[in-house]
Amino acid sequence: MKETTKNYLKIGIPSFLVGAGLSIGMGVAIVYSITDYPQELMHFLANYMDVKHNYFKPVSDTTLFQGASEGMVASLGDPYSTVLSGEKYDSFMQSALGEYGGIGVVMSVTEEDKPIILTVFPNGTAHEAGLQPGDIITAVDGQDTAELGINGTASAVRGEKGTTVEMDIDRNGEAMHFSVARSEITLPTVQSYMASDDIGYIHIFSFGKHTADEFRDQLASLKITGAKKLIIDVRMNPGGLIDSVVAVADQILTKGTVVSYHTKGGQSEDFTIDGVENPMPMVVLIDKNSASAAEILAGAVQDKKEGTIMGETSYGKGTVQAVLQDGGQSALKISIAQYLTPSGKTIDKVGIEPDIPVEQTGFLFNKDHDNVLQKAVEVLEGK
């Protein structure tokens, strides 16, 4: 069968521009003003028109433009640049703000890649239902978590406020079932307790909108209780907002630069703090999942020699992302710069090397069974 072809590159594009109320001359001028390769842009528009007019099923411009945007960003080959829309947009905004509809737990994976509950927050419905740290999640609403994976499991647990999620649990070899109501939860990003008579422990889950204020409150409470030394735990911390980590650093480190970043255009910005005069003796715990803002904090502590970094080499995410919102329920998250530690080191794809390497064994975040946390207490007790 003979194919129908149309020379849109020569005929269709000027017609398209004229149809939009522009003269051909004006259209060409616009094309040249937005790209150094106008013929490639015209080729793209020709492809758009070919798809729009020749594809055998109805397809909306919204679908085509969304797909084109996603493909354009994907072509960068950057895992941190993406188009956020739909569930991806909602999930990102919930994470950034620390607000979501869920049950109030923090999950990770076991060495066998099974989803496990690390923390159960006291203000959540999971706590009310009886879920406990150490519970292994085997199914969510009848779906096997081995097939869902950790991200799929987390997504399945979340849902509309007022609905119920059915969870099958393995608790020390005993199969259990829980029906847990989902509710609107403000996720705390900081928790603390006294690890010994004079050592305070602060766990930062992520660096969100409220983290610096939460950290300030928890640190003040620990000092009142008698803390003279500090353990800051950013293991399993995926990062967050750069302003948030700088505001945390301002409470524990001396005056100076915390982090700087540099764009491809040669622009740079230093994030500096007034800081404190006498930092507390501290150990910062990191692991292979400590990324981005968590690495900024660890890198600043290490470079300023105002604490000891302990654990595993961190993830190695050394780029800064901007979120460009379009005014609707979508946004573009794109890498705009590379950041450097105070001494000028880049950690992208390298990570932060701990001062004291300790391989994780035992149960993470449990002071009675967490070997890295126990080692941190031992080091600080010797200071």
One Martini backbone bead per residue (centre of mass of N, CA, C, O) as a GRO file, in nm:
protein
  383
    1MET     BB    1   0.097   0.036   0.022
    2LYS     BB    2   0.065   0.362  -0.014
    3GLU     BB    3   0.217   0.626   0.120
    4THR     BB    4   0.146   0.916   0.299
    5THR     BB    5   0.296   1.232   0.230
    6LYS     BB    6   0.425   1.532   0.403
    7ASN     BB    7   0.569   1.859   0.367
    8TYR     BB    8   0.588   2.023   0.657
    9LEU     BB    9   0.861   2.171   0.658
   10LYS     BB   10   0.770   2.362   0.410
   11ILE     BB   11   0.442   2.396   0.468
   12GLY     BB   12   0.317   2.340   0.758
   13ILE     BB   13   0.458   2.546   0.946
   14PRO     BB   14   0.366   2.817   0.830
   15SER     BB   15   0.066   2.743   0.853
   16PHE     BB   16   0.064   2.704   1.158
   17LEU     BB   17   0.153   2.997   1.228
   18VAL     BB   18  -0.069   3.145   1.079
   19GLY     BB   19  -0.307   3.004   1.235
   20ALA     BB   20  -0.197   3.158   1.507
   21GLY     BB   21  -0.154   3.471   1.403
   22LEU     BB   22   0.107   3.457   1.222
   23SER     BB   23   0.359   3.534   1.055
   24ILE     BB   24   0.611   3.400   0.896
   25GLY     BB   25   0.830   3.592   0.991
   26MET     BB   26   0.758   3.581   1.289
   27GLY     BB   27   0.788   3.275   1.325
   28VAL     BB   28   1.087   3.255   1.250
   29ALA     BB   29   1.189   3.448   1.468
   30ILE     BB   30   1.099   3.276   1.706
   31VAL     BB   31   1.257   3.023   1.643
   32TYR     BB   32   1.542   3.169   1.653
   33SER     BB   33   1.507   3.274   1.961
   34ILE     BB   34   1.484   2.963   2.106
   35THR     BB   35   1.707   2.845   1.896
   36ASP     BB   36   2.000   2.709   1.732
   37TYR     BB   37   1.785   2.478   1.597
   38PRO     BB   38   1.528   2.534   1.398
   39GLN     BB   39   1.498   2.271   1.230
   40GLU     BB   40   1.440   2.085   1.475
   41LEU     BB   41   1.181   2.225   1.562
   42MET     BB   42   1.032   2.185   1.293
   43HIS     BB   43   1.050   1.878   1.303
   44PHE     BB   44   0.885   1.843   1.558
   45LEU     BB   45   0.625   1.976   1.450
   46ALA     BB   46   0.589   1.778   1.221
   47ASN     BB   47   0.550   1.530   1.400
   48TYR     BB   48   0.306   1.632   1.548
   49MET     BB   49   0.123   1.657   1.295
   50ASP     BB   50   0.140   1.366   1.207
   51VAL     BB   51   0.018   1.244   1.459
   52LYS     BB   52  -0.243   1.412   1.478
   53HIS     BB   53  -0.348   1.328   1.167
   54ASN     BB   54  -0.260   0.994   1.148
   55TYR     BB   55  -0.350   0.870   1.385
   56PHE     BB   56  -0.602   0.621   1.436
   57LYS     BB   57  -0.639   0.761   1.711
   58PRO     BB   58  -0.740   0.945   1.949
   59VAL     BB   59  -0.554   1.253   2.040
   60SER     BB   60  -0.428   1.468   2.260
   61ASP     BB   61  -0.240   1.740   2.323
   62THR     BB   62  -0.178   1.677   2.616
   63THR     BB   63  -0.047   1.403   2.564
   64LEU     BB   64   0.174   1.496   2.365
   65PHE     BB   65   0.309   1.718   2.540
   66GLN     BB   66   0.373   1.540   2.782
   67GLY     BB   67   0.548   1.335   2.629
   68ALA     BB   68   0.755   1.540   2.524
   69SER     BB   69   0.855   1.639   2.799
   70GLU     BB   70   0.945   1.365   2.911
   71GLY     BB   71   1.146   1.301   2.681
   72MET     BB   72   1.328   1.546   2.712
   73VAL     BB   73   1.419   1.486   3.005
   74ALA     BB   74   1.516   1.192   2.958
   75SER     BB   75   1.755   1.275   2.756
   76LEU     BB   76   1.957   1.365   2.990
   77GLY     BB   77   2.023   1.124   3.197
   78ASP     BB   78   1.872   1.228   3.468
   79PRO     BB   79   1.739   1.102   3.765
   80TYR     BB   80   1.654   1.412   3.888
   81SER     BB   81   1.499   1.463   3.624
   82THR     BB   82   1.147   1.566   3.604
   83VAL     BB   83   0.810   1.512   3.548
   84LEU     BB   84   0.543   1.640   3.741
   85SER     BB   85   0.255   1.427   3.777
   86GLY     BB   86   0.011   1.348   3.952
   87GLU     BB   87   0.133   1.125   4.170
   88LYS     BB   88   0.418   1.245   4.159
   89TYR     BB   89   0.340   1.525   4.256
   90ASP     BB   90   0.200   1.451   4.521
   91SER     BB   91   0.439   1.298   4.648
   92PHE     BB   92   0.643   1.529   4.644
   93MET     BB   93   0.479   1.737   4.811
   94GLN     BB   94   0.448   1.561   5.061
   95SER     BB   95   0.751   1.532   5.119
   96ALA     BB   96   0.825   1.838   5.139
   97LEU     BB   97   0.590   1.900   5.366
   98GLY     BB   98   0.506   1.643   5.549
   99GLU     BB   99   0.228   1.560   5.390
  100TYR     BB  100  -0.019   1.288   5.430
  101GLY     BB  101  -0.196   0.991   5.333
  102GLY     BB  102  -0.183   0.756   5.606
  103ILE     BB  103  -0.023   0.568   5.896
  104GLY     BB  104   0.271   0.624   6.031
  105VAL     BB  105   0.550   0.526   5.873
  106VAL     BB  106   0.873   0.368   5.842
  107MET     BB  107   1.047   0.231   5.565
  108SER     BB  108   1.221  -0.064   5.456
  109VAL     BB  109   1.479  -0.311   5.405
  110THR     BB  110   1.597  -0.604   5.399
  111GLU     BB  111   1.839  -0.822   5.297
  112GLU     BB  112   1.578  -0.962   5.133
  113ASP     BB  113   1.385  -0.723   5.032
  114LYS     BB  114   1.191  -0.663   5.272
  115PRO     BB  115   0.942  -0.497   5.401
  116ILE     BB  116   1.003  -0.271   5.680
  117ILE     BB  117   0.939  -0.150   5.996
  118LEU     BB  118   1.102   0.110   6.173
  119THR     BB  119   0.861   0.326   6.228
  120VAL     BB  120   0.618   0.437   6.477
  121PHE     BB  121   0.396   0.682   6.506
  122PRO     BB  122   0.201   0.808   6.767
  123ASN     BB  123  -0.001   0.982   6.552
  124GLY     BB  124  -0.085   0.711   6.420
  125THR     BB  125  -0.275   0.440   6.302
  126ALA     BB  126  -0.064   0.216   6.338
  127HIS     BB  127  -0.043   0.241   6.642
  128GLU     BB  128  -0.343   0.184   6.702
  129ALA     BB  129  -0.338  -0.107   6.553
  130GLY     BB  130  -0.028  -0.247   6.636
  131LEU     BB  131   0.213  -0.170   6.502
  132GLN     BB  132   0.569  -0.256   6.459
  133PRO     BB  133   0.881  -0.257   6.487
  134GLY     BB  134   0.986  -0.522   6.255
  135ASP     BB  135   0.768  -0.547   6.067
  136ILE     BB  136   0.676  -0.754   5.801
  137ILE     BB  137   0.564  -0.691   5.478
  138THR     BB  138   0.367  -0.915   5.266
  139ALA     BB  139   0.087  -0.743   5.232
  140VAL     BB  140  -0.132  -0.526   5.021
  141ASP     BB  141  -0.437  -0.573   4.944
  142GLY     BB  142  -0.325  -0.871   4.837
  143GLN     BB  143  -0.038  -0.772   4.767
  144ASP     BB  144   0.267  -0.871   4.696
  145THR     BB  145   0.567  -0.728   4.802
  146ALA     BB  146   0.763  -0.878   4.609
  147GLU     BB  147   0.626  -0.728   4.360
  148LEU     BB  148   0.619  -0.424   4.453
  149GLY     BB  149   0.810  -0.331   4.647
  150ILE     BB  150   0.891  -0.055   4.823
  151ASN     BB  151   0.746   0.162   4.650
  152GLY     BB  152   0.480   0.007   4.606
  153THR     BB  153   0.415  -0.027   4.904
  154ALA     BB  154   0.401   0.271   4.982
  155SER     BB  155   0.174   0.341   4.779
  156ALA     BB  156  -0.037   0.133   4.888
  157VAL     BB  157  -0.062   0.252   5.176
  158ARG     BB  158  -0.142   0.485   5.049
  159GLY     BB  159  -0.425   0.728   5.063
  160GLU     BB  160  -0.729   0.801   5.123
  161LYS     BB  161  -0.892   0.956   5.345
  162GLY     BB  162  -1.079   0.701   5.532
  163THR     BB  163  -0.947   0.462   5.444
  164THR     BB  164  -0.848   0.114   5.405
  165VAL     BB  165  -0.575  -0.100   5.496
  166GLU     BB  166  -0.448  -0.418   5.413
  167MET     BB  167  -0.224  -0.606   5.636
  168ASP     BB  168   0.045  -0.826   5.609
  169ILE     BB  169   0.231  -0.989   5.879
  170ASP     BB  170   0.568  -1.048   6.000
  171ARG     BB  171   0.617  -1.161   6.346
  172ASN     BB  172   0.850  -1.360   6.424
  173GLY     BB  173   0.685  -1.581   6.224
  174GLU     BB  174   0.407  -1.441   6.260
  175ALA     BB  175   0.098  -1.427   6.129
  176MET     BB  176  -0.062  -1.112   6.042
  177HIS     BB  177  -0.356  -0.889   6.067
  178PHE     BB  178  -0.437  -0.553   5.934
  179SER     BB  179  -0.658  -0.276   5.988
  180VAL     BB  180  -0.590   0.047   5.840
  181ALA     BB  181  -0.635   0.371   5.876
  182ARG     BB  182  -0.647   0.651   5.692
  183SER     BB  183  -0.469   0.964   5.733
  184GLU     BB  184  -0.390   1.280   5.803
  185ILE     BB  185  -0.036   1.348   5.796
  186THR     BB  186   0.218   1.482   5.996
  187LEU     BB  187   0.545   1.433   5.937
  188PRO     BB  188   0.794   1.374   6.124
  189THR     BB  189   1.158   1.455   6.094
  190VAL     BB  190   1.204   1.437   6.417
  191GLN     BB  191   1.394   1.252   6.665
  192SER     BB  192   1.441   1.187   7.029
  193TYR     BB  193   1.704   1.095   7.274
  194MET     BB  194   1.869   0.942   7.536
  195ALA     BB  195   2.165   0.744   7.513
  196SER     BB  196   2.267   0.887   7.775
  197ASP     BB  197   2.340   1.095   8.024
  198ASP     BB  198   2.516   1.297   7.786
  199ILE     BB  199   2.366   1.171   7.521
  200GLY     BB  200   2.228   1.278   7.232
  201TYR     BB  201   1.956   1.183   7.004
  202ILE     BB  202   1.917   1.250   6.643
  203HIS     BB  203   1.659   1.191   6.406
  204ILE     BB  204   1.670   1.241   6.050
  205PHE     BB  205   1.459   1.168   5.788
  206SER     BB  206   1.429   1.469   5.671
  207PHE     BB  207   1.434   1.781   5.469
  208GLY     BB  208   1.196   1.998   5.552
  209LYS     BB  209   1.000   2.262   5.630
  210HIS     BB  210   1.013   2.176   5.967
  211THR     BB  211   1.295   2.071   6.065
  212ALA     BB  212   1.442   2.306   6.210
  213ASP     BB  213   1.227   2.340   6.434
  214GLU     BB  214   1.235   2.052   6.540
  215PHE     BB  215   1.534   2.049   6.610
  216ARG     BB  216   1.534   2.280   6.812
  217ASP     BB  217   1.342   2.145   7.016
  218GLN     BB  218   1.503   1.880   7.061
  219LEU     BB  219   1.772   2.007   7.152
  220ALA     BB  220   1.664   2.163   7.395
  221SER     BB  221   1.556   1.914   7.546
  222LEU     BB  222   1.827   1.765   7.572
  223LYS     BB  223   1.977   1.984   7.735
  224ILE     BB  224   1.786   1.982   7.977
  225THR     BB  225   1.848   1.667   8.032
  226GLY     BB  226   2.197   1.668   7.975
  227ALA     BB  227   2.323   1.728   7.708
  228LYS     BB  228   2.679   1.735   7.572
  229LYS     BB  229   2.623   1.534   7.341
  230LEU     BB  230   2.605   1.419   6.981
  231ILE     BB  231   2.370   1.239   6.776
  232ILE     BB  232   2.341   1.222   6.416
  233ASP     BB  233   2.083   1.073   6.213
  234VAL     BB  234   2.109   1.008   5.835
  235ARG     BB  235   1.995   0.747   5.784
  236MET     BB  236   1.780   0.702   5.521
  237ASN     BB  237   1.831   0.993   5.401
  238PRO     BB  238   1.725   1.159   5.098
  239GLY     BB  239   1.676   1.460   5.197
  240GLY     BB  240   1.595   1.794   5.045
  241LEU     BB  241   1.614   2.103   5.169
  242ILE     BB  242   1.861   2.337   5.170
  243ASP     BB  243   1.752   2.538   5.383
  244SER     BB  244   1.714   2.325   5.604
  245VAL     BB  245   2.010   2.225   5.644
  246VAL     BB  246   2.128   2.505   5.705
  247ALA     BB  247   1.950   2.555   5.961
  248VAL     BB  248   2.071   2.319   6.117
  249ALA     BB  249   2.373   2.396   6.105
  250ASP     BB  250   2.335   2.669   6.264
  251GLN     BB  251   2.297   2.493   6.550
  252ILE     BB  252   2.608   2.321   6.538
  253LEU     BB  253   2.792   2.526   6.385
  254THR     BB  254   3.011   2.731   6.273
  255LYS     BB  255   3.105   2.985   6.112
  256GLY     BB  256   3.009   2.968   5.761
  257THR     BB  257   3.030   2.736   5.521
  258VAL     BB  258   2.823   2.467   5.403
  259VAL     BB  259   2.751   2.543   5.094
  260SER     BB  260   2.791   2.515   4.734
  261TYR     BB  261   2.698   2.640   4.401
  262HIS     BB  262   2.719   2.548   4.038
  263THR     BB  263   2.668   2.659   3.728
  264LYS     BB  264   2.699   2.655   3.380
  265GLY     BB  265   2.716   2.989   3.385
  266GLY     BB  266   2.903   3.049   3.660
  267GLN     BB  267   2.727   3.050   3.886
  268SER     BB  268   2.714   3.129   4.245
  269GLU     BB  269   2.655   2.990   4.586
  270ASP     BB  270   2.665   3.071   4.929
  271PHE     BB  271   2.605   2.893   5.235
  272THR     BB  272   2.569   3.066   5.530
  273ILE     BB  273   2.661   3.100   5.881
  274ASP     BB  274   2.675   3.192   6.216
  275GLY     BB  275   2.623   3.002   6.439
  276VAL     BB  276   2.838   2.864   6.683
  277GLU     BB  277   3.094   2.871   6.916
  278ASN     BB  278   3.029   2.573   7.071
  279PRO     BB  279   3.039   2.278   6.975
  280MET     BB  280   2.934   1.977   7.005
  281PRO     BB  281   3.008   1.677   7.050
  282MET     BB  282   3.004   1.471   6.743
  283VAL     BB  283   2.800   1.229   6.561
  284VAL     BB  284   2.760   1.116   6.222
  285LEU     BB  285   2.523   0.916   6.059
  286ILE     BB  286   2.585   0.697   5.779
  287ASP     BB  287   2.479   0.574   5.452
  288LYS     BB  288   2.393   0.456   5.133
  289ASN     BB  289   2.107   0.643   5.182
  290SER     BB  290   2.259   0.901   5.207
  291ALA     BB  291   2.137   1.214   5.073
  292SER     BB  292   2.218   1.517   4.984
  293ALA     BB  293   2.140   1.690   5.251
  294ALA     BB  294   2.282   1.478   5.427
  295GLU     BB  295   2.562   1.530   5.288
  296ILE     BB  296   2.590   1.824   5.357
  297LEU     BB  297   2.611   1.788   5.660
  298ALA     BB  298   2.846   1.584   5.668
  299GLY     BB  299   3.047   1.760   5.502
  300ALA     BB  300   3.057   2.000   5.699
  301VAL     BB  301   3.153   1.854   5.950
  302GLN     BB  302   3.411   1.737   5.823
  303ASP     BB  303   3.550   2.000   5.706
  304LYS     BB  304   3.529   2.154   5.997
  305LYS     BB  305   3.601   1.959   6.231
  306GLU     BB  306   3.305   1.912   6.423
  307GLY     BB  307   3.318   1.593   6.372
  308THR     BB  308   3.203   1.254   6.328
  309ILE     BB  309   3.205   1.014   6.074
  310MET     BB  310   2.971   0.734   6.054
  311GLY     BB  311   2.985   0.423   5.863
  312GLU     BB  312   2.889   0.468   5.540
  313THR     BB  313   2.899   0.535   5.233
  314SER     BB  314   2.740   0.747   5.060
  315TYR     BB  315   2.554   0.791   4.775
  316GLY     BB  316   2.607   1.054   4.571
  317LYS     BB  317   2.438   1.350   4.571
  318GLY     BB  318   2.560   1.657   4.389
  319THR     BB  319   2.277   1.798   4.320
  320VAL     BB  320   2.061   2.061   4.215
  321GLN     BB  321   1.712   2.126   4.250
  322ALA     BB  322   1.444   2.255   4.065
  323VAL     BB  323   1.103   2.373   4.108
  324LEU     BB  324   0.885   2.421   3.828
  325GLN     BB  325   0.592   2.573   3.827
  326ASP     BB  326   0.270   2.608   3.632
  327GLY     BB  327   0.004   2.646   3.838
  328GLY     BB  328  -0.055   2.354   3.867
  329GLN     BB  329  -0.044   1.984   3.881
  330SER     BB  330   0.263   2.065   3.794
  331ALA     BB  331   0.622   1.993   3.725
  332LEU     BB  332   0.973   2.084   3.713
  333LYS     BB  333   1.248   1.873   3.778
  334ILE     BB  334   1.582   2.023   3.786
  335SER     BB  335   1.908   2.032   3.723
  336ILE     BB  336   2.124   2.332   3.804
  337ALA     BB  337   2.356   2.204   3.996
  338GLN     BB  338   2.662   2.186   4.173
  339TYR     BB  339   2.781   2.078   4.476
  340LEU     BB  340   2.986   2.193   4.756
  341THR     BB  341   3.187   2.173   4.992
  342PRO     BB  342   3.369   2.380   5.192
  343SER     BB  343   3.647   2.256   5.046
  344GLY     BB  344   3.541   2.178   4.731
  345LYS     BB  345   3.390   1.916   4.720
  346THR     BB  346   3.269   1.652   4.534
  347ILE     BB  347   2.995   1.387   4.561
  348ASP     BB  348   2.920   1.294   4.293
  349LYS     BB  349   2.933   0.951   4.275
  350VAL     BB  350   3.095   0.924   4.572
  351GLY     BB  351   3.062   1.059   4.844
  352ILE     BB  352   3.090   1.005   5.191
  353GLU     BB  353   3.353   0.941   5.391
  354PRO     BB  354   3.412   0.789   5.667
  355ASP     BB  355   3.605   0.810   5.950
  356ILE     BB  356   3.426   0.557   6.063
  357PRO     BB  357   3.396   0.251   5.962
  358VAL     BB  358   3.062   0.082   5.965
  359GLU     BB  359   2.896  -0.202   5.953
  360GLN     BB  360   2.578  -0.299   5.927
  361THR     BB  361   2.404  -0.431   6.207
  362GLY     BB  362   2.120  -0.524   6.293
  363PHE     BB  363   1.883  -0.287   6.415
  364LEU     BB  364   1.774  -0.013   6.294
  365PHE     BB  365   1.742   0.241   6.549
  366ASN     BB  366   1.818   0.031   6.776
  367LYS     BB  367   1.994   0.071   7.066
  368ASP     BB  368   2.016  -0.253   7.132
  369HIS     BB  369   2.084  -0.340   6.790
  370ASP     BB  370   2.281  -0.097   6.696
  371ASN     BB  371   2.610  -0.087   6.612
  372VAL     BB  372   2.652   0.210   6.523
  373LEU     BB  373   2.526   0.351   6.763
  374GLN     BB  374   2.704   0.213   6.977
  375LYS     BB  375   2.973   0.327   6.866
  376ALA     BB  376   2.904   0.626   6.908
  377VAL     BB  377   2.882   0.613   7.213
  378GLU     BB  378   3.169   0.511   7.263
  379VAL     BB  379   3.318   0.754   7.140
  380LEU     BB  380   3.187   0.980   7.321
  381GLU     BB  381   3.271   0.857   7.601
  382GLY     BB  382   3.588   0.916   7.522
  383LYS     BB  383   3.559   1.255   7.532
   0.00000   0.00000   0.00000
